[in-house]
């Protein structure tokens, strides 16, 4: 892969009508054009909220496009992300129905999926919609941390290495459709799922029901799963 950091996956010339991300349970689908543009906007909103290269974003791992876009927005800033929403963070993004639960956790709070109750809480979709659909070039160290999970840190390079493993193992290419059947809270789901799909130009289909059949020829799975896809890669096989 001719990319050094995660932001390289979001080049303007990669924007097209092919779906980038599909979430069947939420009946959501975003084209590469909309997904990349919204990732730019997400980075700009996070910058406005005070996120920077020395800060952390905490995200609730709800299976929706917003957490994925927020992660990529943070990565463009050189900031780190944790999918542990109670962790210490400068900015926190959670579903709107969890607003009250996180009101006293510190940092700036943003919610998605509806309008917040408190005037101090950021309405994520509203701010993203109104933001600039471009993102200025930013120098990011490939060894800088992109994801924190417990006491483990995952750099841009480590996530891209995971992605390369999955792209090779599943023979992903532009137009491929890959089912992501693993929890969003796992860093391997991001590296071996989202990042791998974007690197190959494939469509990532995030599936929360292991038994649900989707239109995909390959899958990222947990070791114990039995799924209908003919080509599979297990999280346990990813070295990163």
C-alpha positions, 0 to 999 in steps of 0.5 A: 500500500502506498500510504504512510498514515491513515489520512492518506486513505482519504485522498480527494481523487478516491471520492466516487459513487461506490459505497464505502461503508454500509451498516445494514442494521441502521439502514445506512450507506455512504458512498466514497464521495460522501464518506471521505468528504464527511471525514474531512468535516469531522476532523474540522469539527474535532479541531473546533472542539479542541482536539489536537495531536496531544489529545484524545478522543473517546468514542462509544463504539455504537455501530453507526458511520459517525464513530468511524468518521470521528475516528478518521477525523481524529487521525487526520489531526494526529490525535489518538482515539479510544473506543472506551467512552468512559476513558479520560479524553478531551472530546467525547462522542456518544449516542444522544440517549447517553448524553446524561450519562456522560455529562460529568465525565470531563472534556467536551461532549458531543452526541450523534443521533439527535439533538442534545438536551444541554446547550453545552453539548455539541450536536454532532451531525449539525456541526459536521453538516455545516463544516468546511468539506476540505481538510488542510494537509497535516504532517503526521508521524506514522509511528504516532498513536491512532488508537488506545485500547487498554494499555495497548497503543496502535500507531498509524503504521500498525493499523496499516500493517493490519490492513495490508495483511487482510487485503492480501489474505482476502484478495480485496480489490476495488469493488470487493465487498467485505463483511466486518463481523467483529466488534467496533471496540476492537482495534483489529476491527478498525485496522483489519476492517475499515482501514483494509477496505479503504486501502483496497477501495472495497466496500466495508459492510459492518454486521452486528448479527453473526448469522445475518447474510449480506452481499459480501464475498469475504469477511473479517471474523472472530475465531469462533464464528461460522459465516456464509462468506467463502473467504475469511480472515480471523482477528486472531490471525492479525499480527499488526 
